[in-house]
Amino acid sequence: MYIDGFVIPVPTERKAEFLDHARLVDAMFLELGATRIVEGWGDDVPAGQHTDFARAVAATAEETVAFSWIEWPDRVTRDAAMEKMRSDPRMADTPIPFDGRRMIFGGFDPVLDLTA
């Protein structure tokens, strides 16, 4: 498995647009091999003493932090999917309802995976 993680500052009033965007883009990720995608909307995201989710993405009082991840079978599948996404014409026509410059993201190798 391989995981992509995202922390995104989204204007709170644009939640519906964010979900529309996620449904479109996430469907493309699934077409390209993702096995699971979770979109989380900040509900209990406390301010920290040194850092926190909101400060990490410079979220304002008018924004909610979204936390999302994509599960892939492996990094090779993920890398191929990301390359295809860059050239997919659907991406050019997709408005992004948040400031992508403040989104943070990264790819991760799972080192521990526990289930009940």
All heavy atoms as an XYZ file, in Angstrom:
913
protein
N       0.845     -1.174      0.000
C       0.000      0.000      0.000
C       0.895      1.243      0.000
O       2.021      1.216      0.470
C      -0.892      0.007      1.245
C      -1.779      1.223      1.309
S      -2.603      1.525      2.897
C      -3.132     -0.057      3.423
N       0.351      2.323     -0.528
C       0.988      3.634     -0.491
C      -0.110      4.651     -0.217
O      -1.253      4.460     -0.642
C       1.672      3.932     -1.836
C       2.631      5.086     -1.767
C       3.881      4.930     -1.176
C       2.290      6.323     -2.283
C       4.773      5.990     -1.108
C       3.171      7.382     -2.216
C       4.415      7.213     -1.632
O       5.292      8.264     -1.556
N       0.211      5.720      0.510
C      -0.797      6.693      0.918
C      -0.366      8.102      0.546
O       0.781      8.485      0.781
C      -1.023      6.630      2.450
C      -1.481      5.238      2.859
C      -2.024      7.697      2.891
C      -1.422      4.998      4.340
N      -1.289      8.865     -0.020
C      -1.104     10.304     -0.208
C      -1.961     10.992      0.838
O      -3.130     10.636      1.029
C      -1.577     10.757     -1.598
C      -0.553     10.476     -2.678
O       0.648     10.619     -2.408
O      -0.961     10.117     -3.791
N      -1.397     11.987      1.515
C      -2.141     12.744      2.518
C      -2.191     14.217      2.153
O      -1.244     14.743      1.563
N      -3.297     14.869      2.491
C      -3.525     16.274      2.139
C      -4.129     17.031      3.316
O      -5.029     16.524      3.983
C      -4.523     16.385      0.970
C      -4.149     15.572     -0.228
C      -4.507     14.228     -0.315
C      -3.446     16.135     -1.274
C      -4.170     13.481     -1.426
C      -3.113     15.395     -2.388
C      -3.475     14.053     -2.468
N      -3.670     18.254      3.533
C      -4.280     19.181      4.479
C      -4.578     20.436      3.668
O      -3.679     21.022      3.057
C      -3.350     19.494      5.670
C      -4.022     20.456      6.641
C      -2.949     18.203      6.383
N      -5.859     20.836      3.650
C      -6.308     21.874      2.712
C      -7.149     22.925      3.434
O      -8.151     22.588      4.068
C      -7.178     21.241      1.597
C      -6.472     20.041      0.960
C      -7.555     22.281      0.550
C      -7.382     19.150      0.145
N      -6.790     24.219      3.302
C      -7.645     25.266      3.851
C      -8.747     25.600      2.843
O      -8.479     26.019      1.719
C      -6.684     26.449      4.026
C      -5.688     26.271      2.919
C      -5.557     24.779      2.715
N      -9.991     25.369      3.228
C     -11.116     25.573      2.313
C     -12.028     26.668      2.869
O     -12.419     26.592      4.038
C     -11.936     24.273      2.142
C     -13.082     24.476      1.155
C     -11.044     23.116      1.719
N     -12.381     27.667      2.048
C     -13.364     28.638      2.542
C     -14.620     27.891      3.002
O     -15.201     27.108      2.240
C     -13.646     29.520      1.319
C     -12.389     29.423      0.501
C     -11.931     28.000      0.693
N     -15.003     28.114      4.234
C     -16.123     27.378      4.823
C     -17.378     27.500      3.968
O     -18.099     26.510      3.777
C     -16.380     27.877      6.258
O     -15.158     27.702      7.009
C     -17.496     27.106      6.919
N     -17.620     28.664      3.409
C     -18.817     28.864      2.593
C     -18.758     28.097      1.269
O     -19.764     27.994      0.571
C     -19.043     30.347      2.327
C     -17.971     30.988      1.474
C     -18.157     32.482      1.291
O     -18.855     33.111      2.095
O     -17.589     33.007      0.319
N     -17.593     27.537      0.937
C     -17.448     26.803     -0.323
C     -17.385     25.281     -0.112
O     -16.910     24.548     -0.983
C     -16.209     27.300     -1.077
C     -16.347     28.790     -1.455
C     -15.201     29.281     -2.267
N     -15.345     28.787     -3.640
C     -14.455     29.013     -4.599
N     -13.376     29.712     -4.365
N     -14.650     28.534     -5.811
N     -17.894     24.815      1.007
C     -17.865     23.376      1.304
C     -18.515     22.555      0.195
O     -17.969     21.534     -0.232
C     -18.546     23.090      2.648
C     -18.536     21.629      3.030
C     -19.207     21.394      4.378
C     -19.184     19.929      4.759
N     -19.864     19.712      6.062
N     -19.680     22.972     -0.281
C     -20.374     22.217     -1.337
C     -19.528     22.156     -2.602
O     -19.443     21.102     -3.252
C     -21.737     22.833     -1.634
N     -18.874     23.262     -2.948
C     -17.991     23.275     -4.128
C     -16.790     22.358     -3.916
O     -16.356     21.671     -4.840
C     -17.498     24.694     -4.414
C     -18.572     25.645     -4.882
C     -18.039     27.064     -4.933
O     -17.164     27.338     -5.799
O     -18.469     27.878     -4.105
N     -16.263     22.361     -2.692
C     -15.151     21.473     -2.367
C     -15.561     20.014     -2.579
O     -14.829     19.226     -3.178
C     -14.692     21.694     -0.923
C     -13.690     20.683     -0.445
C     -12.361     20.757     -0.842
C     -14.073     19.637      0.391
C     -11.433     19.810     -0.402
C     -13.156     18.703      0.825
C     -11.830     18.788      0.430
N     -16.748     19.661     -2.096
C     -17.219     18.283     -2.255
C     -17.475     17.942     -3.717
O     -17.170     16.818     -4.151
C     -18.476     18.055     -1.411
C     -18.221     18.030      0.096
C     -19.530     18.024      0.868
C     -17.357     16.838      0.457
N     -18.008     18.879     -4.504
C     -18.189     18.638     -5.940
C     -16.843     18.387     -6.611
O     -16.697     17.464     -7.424
C     -18.889     19.823     -6.607
C     -20.352     19.953     -6.220
O     -20.930     18.978     -5.691
O     -20.912     21.055     -6.439
N     -15.866     19.223     -6.270
C     -14.507     19.065     -6.815
C     -13.935     17.706     -6.415
O     -13.378     16.981     -7.247
C     -13.620     20.205     -6.304
C     -12.196     20.084     -6.704
N     -11.256     19.461     -5.920
C     -11.541     20.518     -7.810
C     -10.086     19.501     -6.534
N     -10.235     20.132     -7.671
N     -14.092     17.348     -5.138
C     -13.567     16.070     -4.652
C     -14.214     14.896     -5.370
O     -13.526     13.947     -5.763
C     -13.781     15.962     -3.145
N     -15.528     14.952     -5.562
C     -16.209     13.843     -6.247
C     -15.652     13.641     -7.658
O     -15.451     12.512     -8.102
C     -17.709     14.096     -6.301
C     -18.404     13.865     -4.990
C     -19.921     14.067     -5.099
N     -20.526     14.036     -3.793
C     -20.861     15.116     -3.090
N     -20.675     16.326     -3.594
N     -21.394     14.988     -1.893
N     -15.409     14.723     -8.361
C     -14.879     14.633     -9.724
C     -13.446     14.109     -9.733
O     -13.130     13.129    -10.418
C     -14.937     16.005    -10.407
C     -14.308     16.055    -11.801
C     -15.154     15.264    -12.786
C     -14.149     17.487    -12.250
N     -12.590     14.746     -8.959
C     -11.173     14.366     -8.959
C     -10.981     12.984     -8.335
O     -10.200     12.171     -8.844
C     -10.334     15.449     -8.246
C      -8.885     15.020     -8.109
C     -10.421     16.767     -9.009
N     -11.696     12.697     -7.268
C     -11.560     11.391     -6.624
C     -12.006     10.260     -7.551
O     -11.414      9.182     -7.554
C     -12.337     11.350     -5.308
C     -11.729     12.260     -4.244
O     -10.625     12.798     -4.458
O     -12.376     12.433     -3.195
N     -13.043     10.496     -8.343
C     -13.471      9.483     -9.312
C     -12.347      9.204    -10.312
O     -12.136      8.049    -10.714
C     -14.737      9.937    -10.042
N     -11.623     10.250    -10.689
C     -10.495     10.062    -11.605
C      -9.396      9.237    -10.941
O      -8.826      8.334    -11.558
C      -9.962     11.424    -12.065
C     -10.974     12.198    -12.901
S     -10.515     13.936    -13.171
C      -9.036     13.756    -14.139
N      -9.103      9.528     -9.662
C      -8.093      8.740     -8.942
C      -8.506      7.270     -8.873
O      -7.677      6.376     -9.059
C      -7.884      9.274     -7.521
C      -7.084     10.543     -7.443
C      -7.535     11.607     -6.682
C      -5.873     10.684     -8.102
C      -6.795     12.775     -6.579
C      -5.124     11.846     -8.009
C      -5.591     12.897     -7.249
N      -9.792      7.019     -8.616
C     -10.261      5.632     -8.567
C     -10.126      4.954     -9.926
O      -9.742      3.785    -10.004
C     -11.712      5.584     -8.064
C     -11.902      5.947     -6.589
C     -13.383      6.136     -6.276
C     -11.279      4.900     -5.673
N     -10.432      5.679    -11.003
C     -10.254      5.131    -12.362
C      -8.803      4.725    -12.598
O      -8.530      3.784    -13.334
C     -10.605      6.183    -13.420
C     -12.059      6.464    -13.618
C     -12.265      7.645    -14.587
O     -11.372      7.942    -15.407
O     -13.338      8.272    -14.502
N      -7.887      5.461    -11.987
C      -6.464      5.258    -12.231
C      -5.792      4.347    -11.209
O      -4.575      4.221    -11.194
C      -5.749      6.611    -12.283
C      -6.197      7.508    -13.443
C      -5.618      8.903    -13.297
C      -5.804      6.893    -14.782
N      -6.592      3.708    -10.353
C      -6.024      2.682     -9.493
C      -6.090      2.898     -7.992
O      -5.699      2.013     -7.231
N      -6.548      4.059     -7.527
C      -6.687      4.246     -6.084
C      -7.677      3.221     -5.542
O      -8.635      2.846     -6.225
C      -7.168      5.661     -5.761
N      -7.441      2.763     -4.331
C      -8.326      1.758     -3.743
C      -9.289      2.340     -2.712
O     -10.326      1.748     -2.426
C      -7.505      0.640     -3.072
O      -6.640      1.219     -2.085
C      -6.679     -0.114     -4.110
N      -8.951      3.504     -2.171
C      -9.821      4.144     -1.177
C      -9.454      5.616     -1.079
O      -8.279      5.968     -1.138
C      -9.632      3.495      0.186
C     -10.503      4.074      1.282
C     -10.288      3.318      2.590
N     -11.174      3.842      3.621
C     -10.821      3.997      4.880
N      -9.612      3.662      5.277
N     -11.672      4.472      5.758
N     -10.467      6.459     -0.910
C     -10.250      7.895     -0.739
C     -11.165      8.369      0.381
O     -12.352      8.036      0.410
C     -10.557      8.669     -2.042
C      -9.663      8.160     -3.170
C     -10.379     10.169     -1.814
C     -10.051      8.651     -4.537
N     -10.610      9.156      1.281
C     -11.384      9.722      2.386
C     -11.203     11.233      2.363
O     -10.079     11.729      2.288
C     -10.931      9.156      3.749
C     -11.669      9.838      4.894
C     -11.119      7.646      3.798
N     -12.307     11.955      2.407
C     -12.310     13.418      2.500
C     -12.874     13.774      3.871
O     -14.004     13.422      4.191
C     -13.192     14.047      1.406
C     -12.776     13.702     -0.015
C     -11.508     14.385     -0.477
O     -10.985     15.265      0.245
O     -11.020     14.037     -1.563
N     -12.087     14.433      4.699
C     -12.533     14.822      6.031
C     -12.689     16.329      6.134
O     -11.844     17.073      5.636
N     -13.761     16.770      6.777
C     -14.037     18.194      6.979
C     -13.790     18.507      8.454
O     -14.366     17.877      9.337
C     -15.490     18.494      6.603
C     -15.817     19.945      6.557
C     -16.554     20.641      7.489
C     -15.466     20.877      5.540
N     -16.660     21.956      7.106
C     -16.007     22.137      5.906
C     -14.742     20.790      4.355
C     -15.846     23.281      5.144
C     -14.584     21.925      3.582
C     -15.129     23.151      3.966
N     -12.928     19.465      8.747
C     -12.549     19.790     10.115
C     -13.744     20.009     11.029
O     -14.620     20.817     10.731
N     -13.759     19.299     12.143
C     -14.844     19.389     13.109
C     -14.293     19.669     14.504
O     -14.860     20.460     15.246
C     -15.637     18.075     13.105
C     -16.730     18.053     14.138
O     -17.565     18.967     14.137
O     -16.737     17.127     14.970
N     -13.195     19.037     14.849
C     -12.562     19.207     16.156
C     -11.069     19.363     15.897
O     -10.300     18.416     16.043
C     -12.859     17.996     17.041
C     -12.284     18.145     18.444
O     -11.901     19.271     18.831
O     -12.199     17.118     19.147
N     -10.683     20.545     15.473
C      -9.301     20.819     15.062
C      -8.760     21.933     15.962
O      -8.825     23.111     15.624
C      -9.241     21.227     13.563
C      -7.800     21.384     13.119
C      -9.968     20.193     12.699
N      -8.247     21.554     17.134
C      -7.842     22.564     18.111
C      -6.570     23.320     17.723
O      -5.725     22.801     16.989
C      -7.607     21.738     19.384
C      -7.261     20.375     18.896
C      -8.035     20.189     17.616
N      -6.477     24.527     18.246
C      -5.244     25.301     18.094
C      -4.200     24.700     19.022
O      -4.504     24.354     20.162
C      -5.505     26.763     18.447
N      -2.993     24.569     18.531
C      -1.913     24.024     19.346
C      -1.068     25.132     19.944
O      -1.194     26.303     19.577
N      -0.184     24.765     20.854
C       0.702     25.751     21.455
C       1.845     26.125     20.520
O       2.325     27.252     20.542
C       1.257     25.231     22.772
C       0.205     25.146     23.853
C       0.802     24.758     25.191
O       2.003     24.549     25.314
N      -0.036     24.652     26.200
N       2.311     25.186     19.720
C       3.450     25.439     18.846
C       3.080     25.422     17.370
O       3.585     26.205     16.586
C       4.568     24.422     19.117
C       5.051     24.474     20.526
N       5.831     25.483     21.007
C       4.814     23.649     21.574
C       6.084     25.277     22.285
N       5.469     24.167     22.653
N       2.216     24.489     16.995
C       1.729     24.400     15.619
C       0.428     23.623     15.622
O       0.046     23.043     16.637
C       2.774     23.771     14.667
O       2.348     23.968     13.320
C       2.971     22.291     14.948
N      -0.261     23.639     14.510
C      -1.517     22.908     14.389
C      -1.887     22.859     12.909
O      -1.189     23.428     12.071
C      -2.623     23.551     15.233
C      -2.814     25.033     14.956
O      -2.931     25.410     13.765
O      -2.827     25.818     15.910
N      -2.983     22.175     12.612
C      -3.407     22.046     11.221
C      -3.668     23.404     10.578
O      -3.262     23.650      9.448
C      -4.664     21.175     11.105
C      -4.399     19.702     11.145
C      -4.692     18.962     12.283
C      -3.881     19.038     10.047
C      -4.464     17.598     12.322
C      -3.653     17.679     10.068
C      -3.936     16.951     11.214
N      -4.374     24.284     11.275
C      -4.722     25.583     10.697
C      -3.479     26.405     10.379
O      -3.363     26.985      9.306
C      -5.655     26.352     11.638
N      -2.539     26.449     11.307
C      -1.308     27.217     11.054
C      -0.465     26.581      9.960
O       0.214     27.288      9.218
C      -0.503     27.359     12.331
C      -1.052     28.456     13.216
C      -0.123     28.723     14.368
N      -0.492     27.828     15.464
C       0.047     27.853     16.662
N       1.020     28.700     16.929
N      -0.365     27.030     17.599
N      -0.518     25.274      9.853
C       0.282     24.594      8.829
C      -0.098     25.042      7.425
O       0.748     25.062      6.528
C       0.131     23.080      8.958
N      -1.370     25.409      7.249
C      -1.839     25.841      5.926
C      -2.289     27.302      5.921
O      -2.935     27.756      4.977
C      -2.971     24.928      5.395
C      -2.436     23.521      5.127
C      -4.155     24.889      6.363
N      -1.937     28.035      6.976
C      -2.293     29.448      7.099
C      -3.792     29.678      6.906
O      -4.215     30.611      6.232
C      -1.476     30.299      6.128
N      -4.603     28.797      7.506
C      -6.061     28.935      7.406
C      -6.526     30.170      8.158
O      -6.015     30.488      9.228
C      -6.750     27.689      7.960
N      -7.498     30.847      7.598
C      -8.088     32.019      8.232
C      -9.328     31.606      9.023
O      -9.783     30.457      8.936
C      -8.495     33.060      7.169
O      -9.591     32.525      6.404
C      -7.332     33.409      6.250
N      -9.911     32.550      9.733
C     -11.126     32.280     10.501
C     -12.300     31.918      9.595
O     -13.255     31.279     10.034
C     -11.484     33.492     11.365
N     -12.220     32.295      8.322
C     -13.299     32.003      7.359
C     -13.077     30.684      6.626
O     -13.810     30.359      5.698
C     -13.421     33.129      6.327
C     -13.869     34.455      6.896
C     -12.732     35.206      7.611
O     -11.565     35.084      7.185
O     -13.011     35.883      8.606
N     -12.054     29.940      7.030
C     -11.732     28.678      6.360
C     -11.828     27.510      7.336
O     -11.634     27.667      8.536
C     -10.323     28.729      5.774
C     -10.194     29.727      4.630
C      -8.794     29.874      4.111
O      -7.849     29.926      4.927
O      -8.629     29.937      2.880
N     -12.126     26.350      6.778
C     -12.134     25.093      7.519
C     -11.032     24.222      6.937
O     -10.830     24.190      5.719
C     -13.499     24.389      7.383
O     -14.509     25.240      7.936
C     -13.519     23.057      8.100
N     -10.331     23.519      7.805
C      -9.266     22.640      7.336
C      -9.862     21.293      6.945
O     -10.577     20.656      7.730
C      -8.186     22.445      8.419
C      -7.135     21.449      7.960
C      -7.545     23.778      8.770
N      -9.578     20.887      5.714
C      -9.959     19.555      5.240
C      -8.725     18.657      5.335
O      -7.597     19.098      5.085
C     -10.456     19.618      3.802
N      -8.945     17.422      5.710
C      -7.877     16.424      5.822
C      -8.301     15.232      4.986
O      -9.382     14.674      5.210
C      -7.684     16.032      7.285
C      -6.674     14.949      7.508
C      -5.330     15.167      7.227
C      -7.052     13.727      8.015
C      -4.385     14.172      7.450
C      -6.120     12.721      8.241
C      -4.787     12.952      7.964
N      -7.487     14.879      4.016
C      -7.875     13.830      3.072
C      -6.724     12.869      2.844
O      -5.564     13.235      3.009
C      -8.257     14.462      1.720
O      -9.202     15.483      1.893
N      -7.080     11.657      2.451
C      -6.028     10.741      2.043
C      -6.526      9.814      0.945
O      -7.719      9.597      0.778
C      -5.452      9.971      3.218
C      -6.326      8.938      3.849
C      -6.432      7.618      3.497
C      -7.192      9.121      4.975
N      -7.317      6.980      4.331
C      -7.781      7.868      5.248
C      -7.519     10.225      5.780
C      -8.684      7.691      6.281
C      -8.421     10.035      6.811
C      -8.989      8.792      7.060
N      -5.553      9.338      0.189
C      -5.814      8.386     -0.896
C      -4.963      7.158     -0.625
O      -3.761      7.275     -0.376
C      -5.428      8.966     -2.270
C      -6.138     10.291     -2.536
C      -5.729      7.950     -3.387
C      -5.636     11.007     -3.791
N      -5.569      6.000     -0.708
C      -4.830      4.743     -0.573
C      -4.626      4.150     -1.959
O      -5.557      4.110     -2.772
C      -5.594      3.765      0.309
C      -5.726      4.241      1.739
C      -6.544      3.299      2.614
O      -6.827      2.145      2.193
O      -6.911      3.723      3.730
N      -3.413      3.735     -2.208
C      -3.012      3.128     -3.483
C      -2.470      1.730     -3.219
O      -1.967      1.464     -2.124
C      -1.901      3.956     -4.126
C      -2.259      5.368     -4.423
C      -2.027      6.460     -3.640
C      -2.916      5.856     -5.587
N      -2.497      7.593     -4.251
C      -3.044      7.251     -5.446
C      -3.411      5.248     -6.743
C      -3.646      8.054     -6.412
C      -4.005      6.038     -7.704
C      -4.121      7.427     -7.540
N      -2.507      0.847     -4.216
C      -1.926     -0.477     -4.005
C      -0.411     -0.409     -3.813
O       0.162     -1.236     -3.091
C      -2.294     -1.272     -5.255
C      -2.842     -0.303     -6.230
C      -3.169      0.968     -5.519
N       0.239      0.582     -4.449
C       1.693      0.734     -4.347
C       2.089      2.092     -4.927
O       1.263      2.783     -5.531
C       2.414     -0.397     -5.096
C       1.910     -0.576     -6.518
O       1.856      0.416     -7.279
O       1.550     -1.713     -6.876
N       3.330      2.462     -4.743
C       3.789      3.768     -5.230
C       3.848      3.829     -6.757
O       3.594      4.877     -7.352
C       5.159      4.119     -4.648
C       5.577      5.496     -5.112
C       6.716      6.072     -4.392
N       7.018      7.376     -4.997
C       8.022      8.104     -4.642
N       8.839      7.707     -3.690
N       8.245      9.254     -5.238
N       4.155      2.728     -7.395
C       4.225      2.712     -8.861
C       2.871      3.098     -9.451
O       2.783      3.920    -10.366
C       4.690      1.324     -9.373
C       4.550      1.211    -10.877
C       6.132      1.058     -8.945
N       1.797      2.525     -8.904
C       0.445      2.858     -9.370
C       0.149      4.326     -9.122
O      -0.387      5.026     -9.988
C      -0.600      1.975     -8.674
O      -0.287      0.598     -8.926
C      -2.012      2.275     -9.163
N       0.502      4.811     -7.943
C       0.270      6.221     -7.606
C       1.037      7.152     -8.529
O       0.485      8.121     -9.045
C       0.675      6.461     -6.151
C       0.524      7.891     -5.691
C       1.819      8.666     -5.919
N       1.934      9.738     -4.954
C       3.080     10.285     -4.622
N       4.200      9.878     -5.146
N       3.112     11.259     -3.763
N       2.315      6.872     -8.769
C       3.118      7.741     -9.634
C       2.565      7.782    -11.054
O       2.485      8.850    -11.668
C       4.577      7.300     -9.648
C       5.295      7.591     -8.332
O       4.723      8.303     -7.471
O       6.426      7.093     -8.163
N       2.142      6.629    -11.570
C       1.560      6.577    -12.914
C       0.252      7.366    -12.962
O      -0.010      8.090    -13.928
C       1.328      5.127    -13.331
N      -0.563      7.243    -11.920
C      -1.834      7.968    -11.871
C      -1.598      9.472    -11.840
O      -2.269     10.232    -12.552
C      -2.644      7.535    -10.652
N      -0.650      9.924    -11.040
C      -0.373     11.360    -10.946
C       0.111     11.912    -12.287
O      -0.271     13.012    -12.685
C       0.656     11.642     -9.848
C       0.136     11.381     -8.459
S      -1.330     12.385     -8.075
C      -1.616     11.919     -6.393
N       0.898     11.155    -12.980
C       1.370     11.586    -14.307
C       0.193     11.707    -15.275
O       0.085     12.678    -16.023
C       2.410     10.596    -14.843
C       3.039     11.011    -16.139
C       3.817     12.320    -16.040
O       4.424     12.588    -14.991
O       3.812     13.082    -17.033
N      -0.713     10.744    -15.257
C      -1.888     10.799    -16.128
C      -2.815     11.948    -15.755
O      -3.405     12.583    -16.631
C      -2.643      9.465    -16.076
C      -1.906      8.341    -16.763
C      -2.629      7.022    -16.626
C      -1.815      5.905    -17.232
N      -2.405      4.586    -16.986
N      -2.934     12.232    -14.451
C      -3.801     13.331    -14.006
C      -3.309     14.672    -14.549
O      -4.108     15.517    -14.913
C      -3.849     13.396    -12.475
C      -4.583     12.245    -11.825
S      -6.365     12.319    -12.014
C      -6.790     13.560    -10.833
N      -1.988     14.851    -14.605
C      -1.433     16.123    -15.081
C      -1.825     16.420    -16.527
O      -1.940     17.577    -16.908
C       0.086     16.120    -14.966
C       0.601     16.236    -13.551
C       2.073     16.531    -13.520
N       3.048     15.773    -12.818
C       2.925     14.903    -11.842
N       1.768     14.580    -11.404
N       3.941     14.308    -11.278
N      -2.012     15.381    -17.316
C      -2.330     15.584    -18.730
C      -3.805     15.340    -19.057
O      -4.210     15.463    -20.209
C      -1.454     14.683    -19.600
O      -1.694     13.324    -19.298
N      -4.603     15.004    -18.065
C      -6.019     14.736    -18.304
C      -6.747     16.057    -18.551
O      -6.708     16.961    -17.711
C      -6.629     14.020    -17.097
C      -8.009     13.462    -17.397
O      -8.884     14.242    -17.856
O      -8.218     12.264    -17.166
N      -7.426     16.199    -19.699
C      -8.107     17.461    -20.016
C      -9.204     17.828    -19.015
O      -9.535     18.998    -18.868
C      -8.694     17.224    -21.405
C      -8.584     15.778    -21.669
C      -7.555     15.206    -20.754
N      -9.750     16.852    -18.297
C     -10.771     17.164    -17.290
C     -10.202     18.038    -16.168
O     -10.924     18.830    -15.577
C     -11.355     15.876    -16.697
C     -12.156     15.074    -17.710
C     -12.627     13.771    -17.123
N     -11.499     12.858    -16.955
C     -11.588     11.613    -16.497
N     -12.763     11.141    -16.120
N     -10.523     10.849    -16.391
N      -8.915     17.913    -15.922
C      -8.293     18.717    -14.869
C      -8.243     20.194    -15.255
O      -8.376     21.061    -14.394
C      -6.891     18.199    -14.547
C      -6.886     16.853    -13.855
S      -7.774     16.838    -12.287
C      -6.738     17.903    -11.306
N      -8.060     20.478    -16.515
C      -7.978     21.868    -16.972
C      -9.300     22.596    -16.793
O      -9.326     23.811    -16.589
C      -7.544     21.911    -18.437
N     -10.395     21.861    -16.858
C     -11.728     22.461    -16.749
C     -12.298     22.403    -15.335
O     -13.459     22.736    -15.126
C     -12.696     21.743    -17.696
C     -12.282     21.876    -19.150
O     -11.642     22.888    -19.484
O     -12.587     20.969    -19.935
N     -11.489     21.975    -14.378
C     -11.973     21.785    -13.022
C     -11.582     22.962    -12.146
O     -10.409     23.140    -11.822
C     -11.382     20.484    -12.421
O     -11.711     19.395    -13.280
C     -11.922     20.223    -11.044
N     -12.555     23.804    -11.756
C     -12.213     24.904    -10.847
C     -11.840     24.365     -9.468
O     -12.444     23.398     -8.987
C     -13.490     25.737    -10.793
C     -14.576     24.816    -11.204
C     -13.965     23.777    -12.095
N     -10.845     24.967     -8.871
C     -10.391     24.542     -7.548
C     -10.939     25.531     -6.519
O     -10.599     26.711     -6.568
C      -8.852     24.466     -7.498
C      -8.358     23.457     -8.531
C      -8.393     24.093     -6.094
C      -6.865     23.390     -8.665
N     -11.789     25.064     -5.593
C     -12.462     25.970     -4.656
C     -11.647     26.302     -3.399
O     -12.208     26.577     -2.339
C     -13.731     25.199     -4.303
C     -13.311     23.779     -4.381
C     -12.310     23.710     -5.508
N     -10.339     26.253     -3.495
C      -9.473     26.590     -2.364
C      -8.145     27.086     -2.916
O      -7.864     26.957     -4.104
C      -9.263     25.373     -1.440
C      -8.759     24.149     -2.141
C      -7.400     23.952     -2.382
C      -9.648     23.177     -2.576
C      -6.938     22.819     -3.029
C      -9.193     22.035     -3.234
C      -7.839     21.865     -3.459
N      -7.335     27.664     -2.048
C      -6.021     28.168     -2.443
C      -5.024     27.018     -2.411
O      -4.503     26.658     -1.353
C      -5.596     29.287     -1.497
C      -4.265     29.920     -1.871
O      -3.597     29.438     -2.815
O      -3.892     30.907     -1.215
N      -4.774     26.437     -3.580
C      -3.886     25.292     -3.681
C      -2.457     25.575     -3.265
O      -1.713     24.658     -2.924
N      -2.060     26.834     -3.233
C      -0.692     27.179     -2.822
C      -0.474     26.908     -1.343
O       0.662     26.738     -0.905
C      -0.393     28.652     -3.119
C      -0.445     28.987     -4.609
C      -0.389     30.472     -4.822
N      -1.558     31.069     -4.145
C      -1.797     32.365     -4.077
N      -0.970     33.228     -4.620
N      -2.874     32.821     -3.466
N      -1.569     26.878     -0.568
C      -1.446     26.636      0.873
C      -1.766     25.201      1.266
O      -1.640     24.833      2.436
C      -2.321     27.623      1.653
C      -1.792     29.044      1.526
C      -2.578     30.006      2.396
N      -3.912     30.225      1.846
C      -5.049     30.125      2.535
N      -5.036     29.822      3.817
N      -6.201     30.340      1.957
N      -2.164     24.389      0.313
C      -2.401     22.973      0.583
C      -1.047     22.307      0.845
O      -0.053     22.629      0.193
C      -3.064     22.321     -0.633
C      -3.193     20.824     -0.522
S      -4.027     20.085     -1.956
C      -2.836     20.309     -3.252
N      -0.999     21.417      1.824
C       0.203     20.615      2.005
C      -0.154     19.170      1.699
O      -1.286     18.725      1.910
C       0.823     20.766      3.410
C      -0.150     20.387      4.519
C       1.343     22.180      3.607
C       0.476     20.402      5.910
N       0.796     18.454      1.143
C       0.537     17.075      0.755
C       1.840     16.301      0.727
O       2.926     16.886      0.708
C      -0.149     17.003     -0.615
C       0.641     17.643     -1.724
C       1.531     16.907     -2.488
C       0.508     18.995     -1.993
C       2.265     17.506     -3.495
C       1.221     19.604     -3.000
C       2.110     18.851     -3.751
N       1.712     15.002      0.728
C       2.888     14.150      0.642
C       2.491     12.706      0.478
O       1.334     12.327      0.712
N       3.450     11.901      0.050
C       3.258     10.467     -0.110
C       3.957      9.724      1.009
O       5.047     10.115      1.442
N       3.339      8.649      1.471
C       3.827      7.947      2.649
C       3.816      6.434      2.468
O       2.850      5.871      1.958
C       2.949      8.294      3.868
C       2.912      9.757      4.176
C       2.004     10.601      3.540
C       3.795     10.302      5.091
C       1.971     11.952      3.811
C       3.772     11.663      5.372
C       2.857     12.490      4.734
N       4.888      5.805      2.933
C       4.948      4.353      3.046
C       4.355      3.980      4.400
O       4.835      4.476      5.433
C       6.397      3.852      3.015
C       6.962      3.785      1.621
O       6.243      3.357      0.706
O       8.138      4.160      1.453
N       3.338      3.142      4.439
C       2.800      2.718      5.736
C       3.857      1.924      6.508
O       4.541      1.074      5.927
C       1.617      1.829      5.362
C       1.271      2.192      3.968
C       2.552      2.614      3.331
N       4.001      2.232      7.775
C       4.944      1.486      8.620
C       4.217      0.699      9.706
O       4.823     -0.130     10.356
C       6.016      2.415      9.229
C       6.914      2.962      8.130
C       5.411      3.528     10.038
N       2.930      1.002      9.894
C       2.113      0.261     10.839
C       0.664      0.401     10.376
O       0.218      1.500     10.070
C       2.267      0.838     12.249
C       1.507      0.148     13.368
C       1.979     -1.308     13.552
C       1.670      0.913     14.677
N      -0.058     -0.706     10.289
C      -1.446     -0.693      9.815
C      -2.235     -1.649     10.708
O      -2.132     -2.858     10.564
C      -1.476     -1.143      8.351
C      -2.858     -1.076      7.724
O      -3.832     -0.714      8.415
O      -2.980     -1.400      6.527
N      -3.014     -1.089     11.623
C      -3.792     -1.890     12.560
C      -5.273     -1.767     12.255
O      -5.749     -0.697     11.884
C      -3.553     -1.394     13.995
C      -2.107     -1.385     14.468
C      -2.012     -0.727     15.837
C      -1.536     -2.781     14.496
N      -6.004     -2.834     12.368
C      -7.456     -2.800     12.197
C      -8.086     -3.572     13.358
O      -7.451     -4.430     13.974
C      -7.895     -3.423     10.872
O      -7.411     -4.777     10.798
C      -7.365     -2.631      9.697
N      -9.332     -3.266     13.610
C     -10.058     -3.966     14.704
C     -10.614     -5.265     14.187
O     -10.897     -5.437     13.045
C     -11.189     -3.076     15.209
